[in-house]
């Protein structure tokens, strides 16, 4: 499957592993009013929520496919917020589910006046379809399909293909016309922002495809991992400009002028502060996941999604291409820091895509021969498959790949990015460690260039993959790779950012940094590599009460494995950063 936006979370289940290494939960000025258990409640089954009037619409995520082969959206009456009631269900196409794309709005155009619900579609089984679906919810108790599973049906070569999968959608009305924008799972970093006109919601039309390839000013600097894709979008009229804001992962947060939605124009983008103002790591973590304008359009709240609190140092230790390479650690796999030698190292072999459809390609660990003391048998899989006609089955989750390695008897897994994830060669070192369920062995992710170099082959990034692999550029299942080594160091979790909506700069960073703690300065003078473990707080500068509460209820420090230590002594400064 991510990343695309889809793999960034394959199902948001335990995406951050267990409960260790997290700050304790807290809340201020929040009161639980009501709650609801949907009729088929299961772990991770709800992915998103939209609301309009007295009704809410809850995305039924991929776990919903287990029971009947499809997801959809729950319809919930919230007229009495203390007693919400499930009153209906809108099904997705068989083999499809709804991700983080649920948006309900009222539109009034020459072709339609009423309430509509826009839903994304991703594939979970045979017969599944991607695309966007629109429902007439003017009567929420009797939704009517307007258009289903529509969107981009053309590949980079102009060939007709099944409609693209989308991870998120956002709909808006602009004067007498209406539009929906969707995040394309399959054209990451290329044209993964698809805009469709829905003025006549029964006859939607794709009017624009854009993405990072059209915004050269946003291509640098990138954050750790060089993973770039459109995860989510919102649209607001700011002054006289209809402004689309995309959360574009390691690129940051990107604004476009959509006064003419058929021809969006780049405005500006944010950058993650380098080095990280708290951990000191360079490049910074990144992972721009979701953002919203405040009510007046003066500020933007941006939230990052960090899948692991560790930074990974990875290298090939043997072979003609020995040396370091960018990598990350999955947050739900066994932490490398918990291994006896705190290192994942040993010989490697390529096992194909590692999906349930590819079990025959995974060789037994015995092909690696005897292991030296402290070594693990490591299998390498490729992310996907995505746009690979040689493997036409659906992409599988990262944790499915790792579980198949566990079942074969491996002690570690490396998952290499695919051609789309590498942006067709624009981002050869991009790696993506998406979400998943806990697994009992370590797993890391690497870029596509490193994947080729491990097998001493010329890197290739053609999209789609060439049929038959002419030139034999791609490694073959069973090919033996070099020995490798990976170690990790705690670098904390992600951030919440407050941006000036005009400049996309963080106005409060320096003011919130405060004075450095003298004891901390002395510790760092003795050991320049030591950094404070506390994560920064991002707060609106016009909320002094919130800042005072944060100073009073500041977070915990952490040990090298991310476990909370005792609360810091009085006087430890509130920290902030970009």
PANURO-869932 format. One line per field, with one value per residue (C-alpha): x, y, z; residue in one letter; residue number from 1. Coordinates in steps of 0.2 Angstrom, whole numbers. Example, Ala and Ser with C-alpha at 12.3 -4.5 7.8 and 13.67 -1.06 7.14 Angstrom:
! PANURO-869932
x: c(62:68)
y: c(-22:-5)
z: c(39:36)
res: c(a:s)
n: c(1:2)
//
This chain:
! PANURO-869932
x: c(0:9:12:4:-6:-14:2:6:-7:-11:-25:-20:-19:-6:4:15:17:13:10:28:38:22:18:3:-14:-20:-34:-40:-57:-64:-79:-86:-104:-109:-102:-108:-103:-106:-116:-100:-87:-70:-52:-48:-64:-68:-55:-63:-79:-88:-104:-118:-132:-139:-129:-112:-104:-91:-79:-79:-60:-53:-57:-75:-70:-67:-86:-93:-79:-83:-82:-93:-99:-110:-124:-126:-140:-131:-146:-145:-126:-127:-136:-129:-139:-133:-147:-140:-125:-119:-110:-94:-92:-88:-69:-67:-67:-67:-51:-48:-60:-77:-84:-102:-107:-122:-121:-133:-128:-138:-138:-141:-147:-145:-133:-120:-107:-90:-81:-64:-62:-47:-46:-47:-52:-57:-67:-63:-63:-55:-61:-73:-91:-105:-121:-136:-139:-152:-162:-149:-160:-162:-145:-145:-130:-126:-110:-98:-80:-75:-59:-42:-43:-27:-9:7:7:-11:-18:-35:-34:-45:-49:-36:-37:-39:-35:-44:-56:-62:-77:-81:-93:-85:-98:-110:-99:-94:-78:-69:-51:-44:-26:-21:-13:-4:4:14:25:20:1:-7:-18:-34:-47:-64:-79:-95:-106:-118:-114:-122:-109:-92:-77:-58:-52:-34:-20:-5:8:25:32:23:30:49:51:43:55:69:73:65:63:70:66:62:45:34:15:-1:-10:-24:-31:-43:-49:-54:-57:-43:-47:-50:-40:-47:-33:-30:-19:-10:-1:13:23:41:39:29:12:9:-3:-10:-22:-37:-47:-47:-48:-43:-26:-20:-5:8:9:22:26:33:49:54:67:84:92:77:77:74:83:96:94:97:87:72:58:45:29:16:-1:-15:-18:-32:-35:-41:-58:-52:-39:-24:-16:-14:-12:-2:0:14:12:28:28:43:52:69:82:90:108:109:124:129:144:150:150:155:143:147:143:128:111:95:83:69:62:44:36:26:40:51:63:80:86:78:89:104:117:105:109:100:114:117:116:102:91:78:60:50:35:32:13:1:0:19:23:31:44:50:66:69:82:93:99:109:120:126:125:139:135:123:117:100:94:86:74:72:55:49:35:19:16:11:10:19:11:23:13:-5:-12:-16:-2:-2:1:19:14:8:25:34:22:26:44:41:31:46:58:68:74:73:65:70:56:63:53:45:46:31:38:54:45:50:68:66:68:79:82:65:59:42:39:20:8:3:0:14:26:39:55:63:59:66:63:75:75:74:92:99:88:97:114:112:112:124:112:109:95:79:63:52:33:25:38:43:34:46:60:71:89:86:88:76:83:75:68:82:96:108:113:126:128:120:119:106:106:94:94:79:73:56:39:31:25:10:14:7:10:6:-6:2:20:19:32:30:29:30:45:58:46:42:59:62:78:89:90:108:110:105:118:131:126:127:144:151:143:139:130:117:100:85:72:57:46:41:25:16:3:-6:2:-15:-19:-9:-20:-16:3:2:-6:7:21:12:9:24:29:40:58:63:77:86:73:59:52:46:57:52:44:57:62:53:60:63:59:44:52:46:52:48)
y: c(0:23:32:39:45:28:19:33:25:9:7:19:4:5:16:22:5:2:14:16:32:43:58:54:60:77:89:106:114:99:89:73:76:60:44:31:13:9:-8:-17:-9:-16:-9:4:4:23:33:50:61:74:84:94:100:87:73:66:54:42:33:14:10:-6:-17:-15:-26:-41:-44:-41:-36:-17:-2:14:28:27:40:47:58:71:82:77:77:68:54:51:38:27:29:22:16:21:7:8:-2:-20:-22:-4:6:24:32:50:57:62:79:85:102:111:117:128:127:128:109:105:112:102:93:82:70:67:50:44:26:14:-5:-19:-34:-41:-30:-15:2:19:36:48:45:58:55:67:68:81:68:60:45:41:45:44:40:55:48:34:29:44:52:50:35:39:34:44:36:41:24:21:12:8:24:30:26:42:44:60:72:90:98:117:129:144:156:146:131:117:107:92:89:72:65:53:37:31:47:52:68:69:74:68:83:80:93:89:100:94:109:95:82:68:72:76:81:80:97:98:87:95:90:93:92:108:117:118:130:118:103:109:108:92:83:67:53:64:56:68:66:75:68:80:96:111:126:143:160:171:189:188:172:155:146:127:121:104:94:87:76:80:95:104:113:120:134:136:149:141:156:146:128:121:131:131:142:139:152:147:132:130:122:112:120:113:107:101:114:101:85:94:81:86:85:87:74:82:72:85:76:88:107:119:138:147:155:172:164:173:157:139:124:110:93:81:62:53:34:31:41:35:41:26:25:12:6:-8:-16:-27:-27:-14:-1:-2:14:23:26:35:24:24:12:6:12:-4:-17:-23:-9:-11:-3:-18:-31:-38:-28:-14:-17:-25:-33:-48:-55:-51:-59:-52:-59:-49:-39:-50:-50:-64:-65:-67:-80:-92:-78:-78:-89:-98:-90:-105:-98:-85:-98:-99:-82:-75:-71:-57:-57:-58:-66:-52:-52:-37:-33:-20:-8:-11:-17:0:2:-14:-24:-38:-40:-34:-39:-25:-18:-25:-17:-16:-26:-40:-41:-41:-55:-66:-64:-69:-84:-89:-88:-71:-60:-44:-35:-21:-13:-3:11:8:18:29:32:38:51:42:46:64:57:42:41:44:31:28:19:18:12:-6:-18:-24:-37:-46:-43:-27:-18:-3:6:12:22:14:19:9:-6:-7:-3:-17:-29:-20:-15:2:11:12:22:21:23:11:-3:-10:-26:-40:-30:-27:-25:-35:-19:-25:-38:-55:-65:-76:-64:-62:-45:-38:-38:-23:-14:-2:7:19:35:43:59:61:62:75:92:104:120:137:146:164:160:173:169:151:155:151:168:161:150:162:170:153:146:155:155:140:130:133:115:109:121:114:96:100:109:93:83:93:79:79:87:90:76:87:90:108:116:126:138:153:169:177:164:169:158:143:147:149:131:124:132:124:107:105:87:74:70:54:41:35:22:35:30:44:49:59:76:90:101:117:131:120:131:130:125:129:128:127)
z: c(0:11:6:0:13:15:21:33:44:37:50:64:76:89:77:91:99:117:131:136:132:131:142:153:146:152:147:151:149:141:147:141:135:127:119:107:104:85:82:76:87:84:88:76:66:66:56:54:58:49:54:47:57:70:62:62:50:55:43:45:42:35:51:44:29:40:43:26:14:14:25:24:35:51:52:70:77:88:91:110:112:128:120:102:92:77:65:49:38:21:13:3:-13:-10:-6:-2:14:20:27:33:20:28:24:24:17:11:-7:-18:-36:-52:-53:-35:-18:-3:9:2:10:2:6:0:-5:-2:-7:6:-5:-21:-32:-22:-31:-26:-30:-22:-18:-15:-6:-5:14:14:23:33:37:19:10:-9:-20:-32:-39:-33:-35:-47:-49:-59:-71:-82:-78:-82:-99:-103:-102:-94:-77:-63:-53:-41:-22:-11:7:11:4:7:-2:-3:-13:-22:-27:-38:-41:-29:-29:-20:-18:-14:-9:-22:-14:-30:-37:-22:-24:-42:-45:-29:-27:-38:-39:-46:-50:-42:-46:-53:-40:-51:-65:-57:-67:-64:-68:-61:-55:-46:-33:-27:-45:-49:-34:-35:-21:-9:-13:-1:13:17:34:40:28:12:12:2:-1:1:17:20:14:19:9:16:8:16:12:-7:-10:-9:-1:-1:13:11:25:14:26:26:14:27:25:8:2:-15:-23:-30:-35:-52:-45:-63:-62:-43:-40:-27:-13:0:11:29:34:49:60:57:68:79:93:107:101:91:77:59:48:59:61:49:46:43:45:47:48:50:49:65:64:58:46:55:61:56:68:61:68:64:65:72:71:81:95:89:76:66:61:47:37:25:33:19:0:-13:-8:11:21:29:22:28:37:50:63:64:80:82:79:93:97:92:108:118:109:120:110:106:87:73:62:51:34:22:8:-3:-1:-13:-8:8:6:9:-10:-11:2:-11:-14:4:6:22:34:31:15:25:33:51:61:71:89:91:73:67:50:41:26:14:7:-5:0:-11:-24:-31:-50:-53:-67:-63:-47:-50:-33:-20:-9:9:26:33:48:36:28:45:52:37:41:59:52:42:56:53:67:58:43:31:20:5:-3:-20:-36:-32:-14:-22:-33:-49:-44:-37:-19:-20:-2:4:17:25:42:42:56:61:74:86:80:90:79:74:57:49:32:19:3:-14:-19:-4:-9:-26:-19:-7:-22:-32:-45:-54:-46:-56:-53:-68:-65:-68:-66:-83:-88:-86:-78:-94:-90:-74:-63:-49:-37:-37:-23:-15:-20:-5:1:12:30:39:56:63:80:87:98:106:97:105:97:85:87:86:77:77:61:55:41:29:31:37:50:69:78:96:95:102:115:121:123:139:149:149:165:173:178:160:153:164:159:141:143:150:137:121:114:128:124:135:133:136:120:115:118:104:110:103:110:112:125:141:152:141:142:161:162:151:162:177:169:159:153:159:154:147:147:132:128:129:146:157:171:187:184:182:196:199:187:172:158:146:129:112:94:76)
res: c(x:x:x:x:x:x:x:x:x:x:x:x:x:x:x:x:x:x:x:x:x:x:x:x:x:x:x:x:x:x:x:x:x:x:x:x:x:x:x:x:x:x:x:x:x:x:x:x:x:x:x:x:x:x:x:x:x:x:x:x:x:x:x:x:x:x:x:x:x:x:x:x:x:x:x:x:x:x:x:x:x:x:x:x:x:x:x:x:x:x:x:x:x:x:x:x:x:x:x:x:x:x:x:x:x:x:x:x:x:x:x:x:x:x:x:x:x:x:x:x:x:x:x:x:x:x:x:x:x:x:x:x:x:x:x:x:x:x:x:x:x:x:x:x:x:x:x:x:x:x:x:x:x:x:x:x:x:x:x:x:x:x:x:x:x:x:x:x:x:x:x:x:x:x:x:x:x:x:x:x:x:x:x:x:x:x:x:x:x:x:x:x:x:x:x:x:x:x:x:x:x:x:x:x:x:x:x:x:x:x:x:x:x:x:x:x:x:x:x:x:x:x:x:x:x:x:x:x:x:x:x:x:x:x:x:x:x:x:x:x:x:x:x:x:x:x:x:x:x:x:x:x:x:x:x:x:x:x:x:x:x:x:x:x:x:x:x:x:x:x:x:x:x:x:x:x:x:x:x:x:x:x:x:x:x:x:x:x:x:x:x:x:x:x:x:x:x:x:x:x:x:x:x:x:x:x:x:x:x:x:x:x:x:x:x:x:x:x:x:x:x:x:x:x:x:x:x:x:x:x:x:x:x:x:x:x:x:x:x:x:x:x:x:x:x:x:x:x:x:x:x:x:x:x:x:x:x:x:x:x:x:x:x:x:x:x:x:x:x:x:x:x:x:x:x:x:x:x:x:x:x:x:x:x:x:x:x:x:x:x:x:x:x:x:x:x:x:x:x:x:x:x:x:x:x:x:x:x:x:x:x:x:x:x:x:x:x:x:x:x:x:x:x:x:x:x:x:x:x:x:x:x:x:x:x:x:x:x:x:x:x:x:x:x:x:x:x:x:x:x:x:x:x:x:x:x:x:x:x:x:x:x:x:x:x:x:x:x:x:x:x:x:x:x:x:x:x:x:x:x:x:x:x:x:x:x:x:x:x:x:x:x:x:x:x:x:x:x:x:x:x:x:x:x:x:x:x:x:x:x:x:x:x:x:x:x:x:x:x:x:x:x:x:x:x:x:x:x:x:x:x:x:x:x:x:x:x:x:x:x:x:x:x:x:x:x:x:x:x:x:x:x:x:x:x:x:x:x:x:x:x:x:x:x:x:x:x:x:x:x:x:x:x:x:x:x:x:x)
n: c(1:2:3:4:5:6:7:8:9:10:11:12:13:14:15:16:17:18:19:20:21:22:23:24:25:26:27:28:29:30:31:32:33:34:35:36:37:38:39:40:41:42:43:44:45:46:47:48:49:50:51:52:53:54:55:56:57:58:59:60:61:62:63:64:65:66:67:68:69:70:71:72:73:74:75:76:77:78:79:80:81:82:83:84:85:86:87:88:89:90:91:92:93:94:95:96:97:98:99:100:101:102:103:104:105:106:107:108:109:110:111:112:113:114:115:116:117:118:119:120:121:122:123:124:125:126:127:128:129:130:131:132:133:134:135:136:137:138:139:140:141:142:143:144:145:146:147:148:149:150:151:152:153:154:155:156:157:158:159:160:161:162:163:164:165:166:167:168:169:170:171:172:173:174:175:176:177:178:179:180:181:182:183:184:185:186:187:188:189:190:191:192:193:194:195:196:197:198:199:200:201:202:203:204:205:206:207:208:209:210:211:212:213:214:215:216:217:218:219:220:221:222:223:224:225:226:227:228:229:230:231:232:233:234:235:236:237:238:239:240:241:242:243:244:245:246:247:248:249:250:251:252:253:254:255:256:257:258:259:260:261:262:263:264:265:266:267:268:269:270:271:272:273:274:275:276:277:278:279:280:281:282:283:284:285:286:287:288:289:290:291:292:293:294:295:296:297:298:299:300:301:302:303:304:305:306:307:308:309:310:311:312:313:314:315:316:317:318:319:320:321:322:323:324:325:326:327:328:329:330:331:332:333:334:335:336:337:338:339:340:341:342:343:344:345:346:347:348:349:350:351:352:353:354:355:356:357:358:359:360:361:362:363:364:365:366:367:368:369:370:371:372:373:374:375:376:377:378:379:380:381:382:383:384:385:386:387:388:389:390:391:392:393:394:395:396:397:398:399:400:401:402:403:404:405:406:407:408:409:410:411:412:413:414:415:416:417:418:419:420:421:422:423:424:425:426:427:428:429:430:431:432:433:434:435:436:437:438:439:440:441:442:443:444:445:446:447:448:449:450:451:452:453:454:455:456:457:458:459:460:461:462:463:464:465:466:467:468:469:470:471:472:473:474:475:476:477:478:479:480:481:482:483:484:485:486:487:488:489:490:491:492:493:494:495:496:497:498:499:500:501:502:503:504:505:506:507:508:509:510:511:512:513:514:515:516:517:518:519:520:521:522:523:524:525:526:527:528:529:530:531:532:533:534:535:536:537:538:539:540:541:542:543:544:545:546:547:548:549:550:551:552:553:554:555:556:557:558:559:560:561:562:563:564:565:566:567:568:569:570:571:572:573:574:575:576:577:578)
//
